[in-house]
Amino acid sequence: MKFLKIKDKNPQRTDGELIELFLQKKNQIYLAELFNRYSHLIYLVCVKYLNDRETAKDAVMDLYEKLSDSLAKNEIVNFKNWIYAVSRNHCLMIIRKRSSKGIKNVSLENYFMEYETFLNQDKEDEYEAEIIREKVQLLKGKQRECIERFYFEKQSYKEIAEIISEPEKKVKSYLQNGKRNLRILFSESIEKDEIDL
């Protein structure tokens, strides 16, 4: 879910510098670079509140489209905190609209808690696949290896057991613990961003 493939020639620029350059030159490269830095956070916030990946992707696109006007109207001291608050408020507005139209809102429980379904899907969405792989890399040793082999390489318990020289029962245990730890990592990722406010 990157917004422009073109990279800023100076990726060391601060958020404030990118905002200033965008406001002065009206060049989308600066806006895209700024948004891409936090697109992971924005997407996770939208999924958390909307509990639906497709609606969350639409919300992220809406936020990007409104960003240039919002930057011109607001004095932003900390872009990360500001975009988090804007993303959350945008999602709450969507939820309110659903409620006023009589559309029942699914609980705000984080979608990423449903790992069995989430990990098993074929990842046509590059962005989602990137998020999952990034979190899986944070798992330790055999948990990471078993998750990668089972979900990404589609190997069976038996195949994995032979490769890692462990009983199948142990492979199941590594997978179960790995999924639990992934849930924790995603929760911490979202909570950390909320606490930073």
C-alpha positions in Angstrom: 0.0 0.0 0.0 2.7 2.4 -0.9 1.4 5.6 -2.5 4.2 6.5 -4.9 7.1 4.3 -6.0 9.3 7.4 -6.5 11.6 7.9 -3.5 12.7 11.2 -2.1 16.3 11.8 -3.0 17.0 12.6 0.7 15.3 10.0 2.9 17.0 11.5 6.0 14.6 14.5 5.9 12.5 15.0 9.1 8.7 14.9 9.0 8.7 18.6 9.5 11.0 19.2 6.6 8.8 17.0 4.3 5.7 18.9 5.4 7.5 22.2 4.7 8.7 21.1 1.3 5.3 19.8 0.3 3.6 23.1 1.3 6.2 25.2 -0.6 6.5 23.1 -3.7 3.2 21.1 -3.8 5.2 18.1 -5.0 3.5 14.8 -4.3 6.9 13.1 -3.7 7.2 14.8 -0.4 3.6 14.0 0.6 4.0 10.3 -0.4 7.3 9.9 1.4 5.8 11.4 4.6 2.7 9.2 4.4 4.6 6.0 3.5 6.6 6.4 6.7 3.5 5.9 8.8 1.3 3.8 6.4 1.9 0.7 8.5 0.6 2.5 11.7 -2.3 4.1 9.8 -3.4 0.7 8.4 -3.2 -1.1 11.7 -5.2 1.7 13.4 -7.9 1.5 10.7 -8.1 -2.3 10.9 -8.3 -2.1 14.7 -11.2 0.3 14.7 -13.1 -0.9 11.6 -12.4 -4.6 12.0 -12.4 -5.2 8.3 -9.3 -5.1 6.1 -11.0 -3.9 2.9 -12.8 -1.0 4.7 -9.5 -0.2 6.4 -7.7 0.0 3.0 -10.4 2.3 1.8 -10.0 4.5 4.9 -6.2 4.7 4.4 -6.7 5.8 0.8 -9.3 8.4 2.0 -6.8 9.7 4.6 -4.1 10.0 2.0 -6.4 11.9 -0.4 -7.4 14.4 2.4 -3.8 14.8 3.6 -2.7 17.7 1.4 -5.7 19.9 2.5 -5.2 18.9 6.2 -1.5 19.8 6.1 -2.3 23.3 4.8 -4.9 23.9 7.5 -3.1 22.6 10.6 0.1 23.5 12.4 1.7 20.1 13.1 4.3 19.6 15.7 4.5 15.8 15.7 3.3 14.2 12.5 3.2 10.6 13.9 0.9 11.6 16.8 -1.2 13.8 14.6 -1.8 11.2 11.9 -2.6 8.6 14.5 -5.3 10.9 16.0 -6.6 11.8 12.5 -6.8 8.1 11.5 -8.6 7.2 14.7 -11.1 10.0 14.3 -11.7 9.2 10.7 -12.5 5.6 11.6 -14.8 6.7 14.4 -16.7 8.9 11.9 -17.1 5.8 9.6 -18.4 3.8 12.6 -20.9 6.6 13.5 -22.1 6.8 9.9 -22.7 3.0 9.9 -24.6 3.3 13.2 -26.8 6.1 11.9 -27.6 4.0 8.8 -28.5 1.1 11.0 -25.5 -0.9 9.9 -24.4 -3.1 12.8 -20.7 -2.5 13.7 -18.7 -5.6 14.3 -16.8 -5.4 17.6 -13.7 -3.3 17.6 -11.6 -6.3 18.5 -8.4 -6.3 16.5 -8.7 -8.3 13.3 -5.2 -9.5 13.6 -6.2 -11.7 16.6 -7.7 -14.2 14.1 -4.3 -15.5 13.0 -5.4 -18.9 11.8 -7.5 -17.3 9.1 -5.1 -14.4 8.6 -2.0 -16.4 8.1 -3.6 -19.1 6.0 -4.8 -16.7 3.3 -2.8 -16.3 0.1 -1.2 -13.0 0.3 -1.9 -11.1 -2.9 -1.7 -7.9 -0.9 2.0 -7.0 -0.8 1.5 -4.6 2.0 -0.3 -7.1 4.3 2.3 -9.8 3.5 5.1 -7.3 4.4 3.4 -6.6 7.8 3.0 -10.3 8.6 6.6 -11.2 7.6 8.0 -8.3 9.6 6.3 -9.5 12.7 7.2 -13.2 12.1 10.9 -12.2 11.9 10.6 -11.0 15.5 9.7 -14.6 16.7 12.5 -16.7 18.2 14.2 -19.7 16.6 12.0 -22.7 16.1 8.7 -20.8 16.5 9.7 -18.5 13.6 10.9 -21.4 11.5 7.8 -23.5 12.1 5.5 -20.6 11.3 7.4 -19.8 8.1 7.5 -23.4 6.9 3.8 -24.1 7.8 2.1 -20.9 6.6 4.5 -19.5 4.0 6.0 -22.7 2.5 2.8 -24.8 3.1 4.8 -27.7 4.6 3.0 -30.3 6.7 3.7 -31.1 10.4 5.5 -34.2 9.3 7.7 -32.5 6.8 8.6 -29.8 9.4 9.3 -32.4 12.1 11.7 -34.2 9.8 13.5 -31.0 8.8 14.0 -29.6 12.3 14.5 -33.1 13.9 11.7 -32.8 16.4 8.5 -34.8 17.0 5.3 -33.6 15.3 3.9 -32.8 18.8 6.7 -30.3 19.3 6.1 -28.7 15.9 2.4 -28.2 16.9 3.5 -26.6 20.1 6.0 -24.3 18.3 3.1 -23.2 15.9 0.7 -22.6 18.7 3.2 -20.6 20.8 4.3 -18.7 17.7 0.7 -17.7 16.8 0.2 -16.6 20.4 3.4 -14.5 20.3 2.3 -12.9 17.0 -0.9 -11.8 18.6 1.1 -10.2 21.4 3.5 -8.5 18.9 0.6 -7.0 16.9 -1.1 -5.8 20.1 2.1 -4.3 21.4 2.7 -2.6 18.1 -0.7 -0.9 18.2 -0.6 -0.2 22.0 2.9 1.3 21.7 1.7 3.8 19.1 -1.3 4.7 21.3 0.9 5.2 24.4 3.3 7.4 22.4 0.5 10.0 22.2 
